[in-house]
Amino acid sequence: MTAYEIISKKRDGFELSEEEIGYMINGYAEGRIPDYQMSALLMAIFLRGMNKQETMTVTKNMLYSGEVVDLSSIPGVKVDKHSTGGVGDKVSIILAPVVAAAGVPVPMISGRGLGHTGGTLDKLESIPGFRVDYSIKEYKEKIARVGTCLIGQTPDICPADKKMYALRDVTATIQSIPLITGSIMSKKLAEGIDALVLDVKTGHGAFMQKHEDSVALAKQLISVGEAFGKPTVAYITDMNEPLGNAVGNWLEIVECIDGLHGEGPDDLMEVTHQLCGAMIYLGKKAASIEEGVEISKEMIRSGKAWDKFLEIAEEQNGDVDILKNPLRYPKPAFQAQVPAAESGYVASIHSLEVGLTAVTLGAGRQKADDLIDPKAGIVLHKKAGQAVEAGEPIMSVYTDREEVLKAAVERLGKAVAYSAQPVESKALIHEYLDKNSL
């Protein structure tokens, strides 16, 4: 077989065999298939789709292209959470210490920013000194010691996915259910989990903007997880406006510090506690998800989650003093306010526009090798449903790039819609799905 034949077969809408999928993925991981041919296949998959069997084969080939971690020597049910990505989605950074403090080991291999969405690794690396590049041996040791470890993909974990993930980011092939499923589940299955909680975003700031597409993705992810013997549940959560108030790496860390002190924004904490509750339940430390949610809230109230966060940071070489005194962090060179265009109520804030603007400020990457400015980003002072006066600051913008400031303020101003009448707040958590939903 040849790459040309396989690409043209998928281009024409036919099912690929296990051998053909393996040929392309393994060949790409080993350097025998060039970027341009894998790009063509990714676009063909994006346009033509894949059935369940093909998706399972993609996942298996990505998973077994590297090492599958064995955490059986660590006591307890190992549970992770994965979000499909959104604007201002910093849940993992609060969730890992909460769930670990509750006694559930959390193995977490995270990703970097993808398109308009931020990445957990980029946020963590905005903490001076914080390391995410540990070996598998070190990763296992740290989970055993502190109950969690947050790292990026090592060269040994799903190397095929790592190469394909970077290529998808720059070839407009992100929003493909089979490719998203293969990428997410290969990494999650490789990291040593026993169970998984999924946060599948829906809305214009999500990769899956339509509710039905988000549900389809969630079901595909659950199906793969259960097929591998890992109990998997999913929540469909809203991403029509940013989650929390901060968008940008260090700005989001500061908001996580607030959250761990019980002072986080209501929307961020609602989603975080629900996901933590499900993890604590799957980790057999609660009799129900509802009881898990109460335990999650108690971890915050008691200070145990904050103590665990500091322990994690110290274990991963982060500057604990700056986490205790975040005002010491370097300041961006430029800032500006986005004024409200009219009086009344905020009807909506377009999260995709906020995410894309944050990238132009330096908070994300436009090319795979772009450097991120951890100080850059946006802070929202108003959210949908809140009253506002014309001219009042509705957002603050931070950057070292003076040349983009004016355009960013104008773009963000257009991202806000207003209403003369009070606006009803929308539900954040749309739906719960598990194996019984398939």
N, C-alpha and C positions, 0 to 999 in steps of 0.2 A: 504494500500500500504506500501511497505518497501523501504528503500534506495537501497537495493540490486537489487530489481526489476527495479527501475528507472534507476540505473547506467547501468545495463545490457541492458535495452531497448535502451538507447542512444548509448551504445557501439555497438549495432547491427544496428544502423543507422535509428531508428524509431523516429517519432515526439513525443515529450513529451506534455502532456496536461497541461492546466493552473494549474490544481490541483496538478499534479506531480511536476511541477517547483516550485509552491508555497510551497509544502511540503518540498522540499530540501532546498530552500533558507531561508524560515522562520525557519525551524528546525535548520539550521546551525547558523543563527543569534542568536537563543535562546539557543544554546548549546546542542541540542538534537542529532544533526548530527555531528559526530567527523571529525577532519581534514582529516583523511585518506579516508573517504568515499566522502567528498566534493572534495578532490584532484582527486579521481578516476572519479567523474562526470565531473570535469573541463577538464581532459584529454580526456574523451569521447567526450565532446563538441568540444574541440580543433581539434580532429581527424575527427569527423563526421559532425560538423557544426550544424547550426540551421536555420530554415526558418524565414521569417519576423514576423509571429505570435508568434513564440517561443521567438524571440528577444524582441518583444514588451512586452511579459509576464515577461521575465527576468528583463527588465527595470522597469516595474510597481512594481514588488515585491521588488526590491532594493529600489525604490523611497519611497514606502509606508511602508517600514520597520522602518521608522523614521518620523521625522517632516518635513513638507513642509513649507518653510518660506513664509510669506505674507509681501511683501514690498509695498502694495498698498497705504499705508499712506505717502510714499515718492514720491514727485512730479517727473514727467518725465518718459521716457521709459527706463527701466533698461536693460542694454545690457552687456553681458559678452563675452569673447573670450576663446576658449579652443584649446590648441595644443596637438596633439597626441604624442609629445615628440621627442626630438632630441638632438644632441650633440652641446652644446653651445647655446641652444635655451633659451635666456633670455628675450624674447620679452615682456612677461607679466609685467615685472618690469618697463619697459619704457612705455608700453601701458596704464596701469591703470592710472597713473597720467596725461598722455596726454589726454585721453578720458574724465576723470573726470574734467580736467581743461577746456575742451570744453563744459561742462555743461551736460554731459550724465552720470547718476549714473552707477557705475560699481560694482555689487556684485560679488565677486570672491572667490570661495572656491577652493583651489588649492591642488595639490598632492606633494608627496615626490619623490625622485629619484626612478626610476623603471628600473632595469637592467642596461644597459650602459648609460641611459639618466639621466640628472640631473632633480631635482625637484624644483619648484618655492619656496616651503616652506623652503627647505634646504638652498637655496640661501639667502632668506630673513633673516633666522636665523643666517647667518654668520655676519649680522649687530648686534653688541653688544646690547643686551637688547630687540631686536625686537621680539614682541609677535605675535603668530599666533593662540593662543588657546583661543580665546574669546567665550563667550556664544552667543547664537542666539540673545538675547536681546541686548548685547553689540555690536554685529555685525550690527544690524539694526540702533542703535544709531550712530555708526561711519559713516555709509553710509549717514545717514541724515545730519551729521555734515560736513564731508569733501568730500563726493561724491563717496567714495569707501572704501572698507575694504578687506584686503587679509588675509584669514584665512584657516586653515585646517578643515577637517571634525570634527565636534563636535560629541559627543556620540549620539546626537539626529538626526544627518543627515546621512541617508543611512547606518545604522550600518551593514546591511548585506553586502553591497558593501565593507565597510572598512575591514571586516574580509576576504572577498574573494579576495580583491585587494592584501593584504599581502601574501595570500596563492599562488596566481598566480605568484607573483614575484619570489618565490623560487621553483616552480614546473614546470617551462618552459612552462606555458600555457598563456603567455602574448599575443602572436600574433594570436588572435582569434577574428574575426569581431563581432560575437554576444556578446562575453564577453567584448570586448572593448566598443562596443556600449552601453551595459547595464551599465557599470561602468561610462562612461563619462556622458551619458544623465541622469541617475538617480541623480547624484550630481548636474548637471547643472539645472535640473528642480526643484530640492529641494531648491536651493539657492535664488529663488525669481525673476528669470529673466523674461523679456518680449520678448527678442530676443537674438539670439546667432550667433556669428561668429566663424567658425571653421578653424583651420590651420592644415590640414592633411598632414603630412610629407611623402615624398617618396624618396627612395634611400637606400644605404646600411647602413646608420646611423639611419634609421627609423625602427619602428616595422613593417610597411608595406613597404617592400623593392621594390616590383613591382608596377609600375604605376597603372596597372589595379586593383590591390588589394586596393591601396589608394583610387581610385575612387569608388570602391565598398563600402568601409568603409564610405566615405563621403556621398554617397547616402543613406546608411542605417541610418547614424546620422541625416541627413536632414529629412528623412522620419519620424523618431521618433519625432523630434522636431516639425515638422509641424502637426503631428497627435495630439500633445498636445497643438496646437494653438500658438506655438512660432515661428515666422519667423526665419528661419535658413538658413545661407549661408555658403559656404565652399570654401577655396582656397587649391589647391594642391601645396605644395611648396617643394623645393629641399632640400634633406638631404644627398647628396653624399659627402659633406665635411662639417665640423663644421660651424655653423652660427656665424659670428663674428670671433674674434681672440682668445677669452678667453674661456677656458673650466675648470670649477672648481668654487666653490661657491663664495668666496670673490672676486676672479679674475673677475668673471662675474658681480658682483655688481659694481666693478670699471669701467668695460666697460659700464655698464648702466649709471653711473654717466657721463662718456664721452658722451654717446648718448644724455642724457638730456641737455647737454651743446652744442649740435650741432656738436660734434666731434666723433660720433660713426662710426664704420666701415660701408662702403656703403651697403654691403649685409644685415647686421642686420637692418639698417635703412630703406632699401627698403621694406623689409617684414613688419616691424613694422608700417610704414606709411600706407601701403595698408590695413592692418588689422584694424588700427585705423580709416581709412577713411570709411570702411564698418560699423564699430560700430557707428561712428558719424552720418552716413546716417540712419541706422536702429533706432538710437536714436532721429531721426527727428530734428537734428541740422544742416543738410545739405540737399540740394535738390538732390544730386547724390553722389555716392561713390567718384568720382573724386574731387568734392568740399570738401568732407570729408577729403580726402588726403591733400588738400591744408590747411585746418584748422589744421590738425595734425601737419604739418610742421610749421605753424605759432605759435602753442603752444610751440614748441621747440625754435623757433627764438626769441619769446618775453620773454622767461624765465618763462612763466606761468607754464609749465610742471615741471620744476625743483622746483619751489616754492611749487607746489602741492605735489611733491615727499617728500620734507622735511616736509610738513604738515602731510602727511600720516605716515612718520616715527615717528614723534613726537607723533601723535595720538596713534600709536601702540608701544610706549615705546622704539623706537630705538634711538641709540646714534647719534644725528644729527651732533654733532661736528666732529665725525670721518668720516661722509659722506662728510662734507665740507673739511676735511683734511685727505684723505685716506692714505697718507704716514705714518700716525701714527699707522696704523694697525700692529699687530705682524707679524714678518717675519718667513717664514718656515726655518727649520734648514738646509736643503740641497737644492741645485739647480744644474742643469746641462744644457748644451746646446746639441741640436741634430744638428749635422753638415749636410749640404747638401752633398749627395753622389757624385754628378756630376754637371757640369756647364750646363746651358741651360735654360729651362723653367719648372716650376712645372706643370705637366700634371694633377695630382690629389692627394688628401690627403684623405685616407680612413677613413671616419668619425667613423665607427664602431670601428676600431682599436684605434683611439684616445680616444673614449668614454670608451672602456674597459681598456685601459692603465690608464686613469684618476681614475678609480675605484681602481686599484692596488696601486695608489699613496695615496689613502685615501679620494678622492673626492666623492666616492660613496660607496654603500653597496654591499658586497658579500653575506651577510646573513642579515635577516630581523632586527636583533638586533645590527648590527654593528654601531659603532659611526663614524660620518663623521668628517674629519679634514677640517675646512673651508678654511685653507690656501693652501691646496694641489690643484694641477692642472697643466695645460699646457697653454702656450701662443704661438700662431702661429705667426711667423714673415713674412711668405710668404703664399700666397693662390694660387690656380690653376690659371694659366695664367701669373703669375709673373716671371720675369727673376731672375736667381739665379747663384751664383758662387760656385764651389766646395769648401767645407769647411766652407762656410758661415753659421751662425746659422739659422736654418729654424724653430726651436721651442725651447722654454725654458721650463724646467720641474721643478716643485716645490713640495717638500714633507718633512715630518718629518721622513720618513721611509728610512733610508740609505740603507737598505738591498735590496730594490726594484729598486733603482736608475739606476743601470747599465742595468738591463733587460728592464726597461721602455725606456731608450734611444735607445737601440737596436731595440725594437719593433716599436717605433715611426719612426726610420730610415727606416724600411721596409714598413711603411705605406705610404710612399711618392713615387710617380712615376714621372719620368722626361721625357722631350721631347727635342730633339735638335732644333725643329721648334717651332715658336710661337703657343700658344694654344688658341683657341677661347673660350671665357667664355660662360658658359651655362646659360640659363634662370633660374632665381630663382623661379619665380611664373609660374607654368605650366598650371594651369586651374582654372576657376571660376565655381562654381556649386551652383544652388539654386533649389527651388521646380520645376522649369520648366525643370530641367535636369533629373528628376526622370523618 
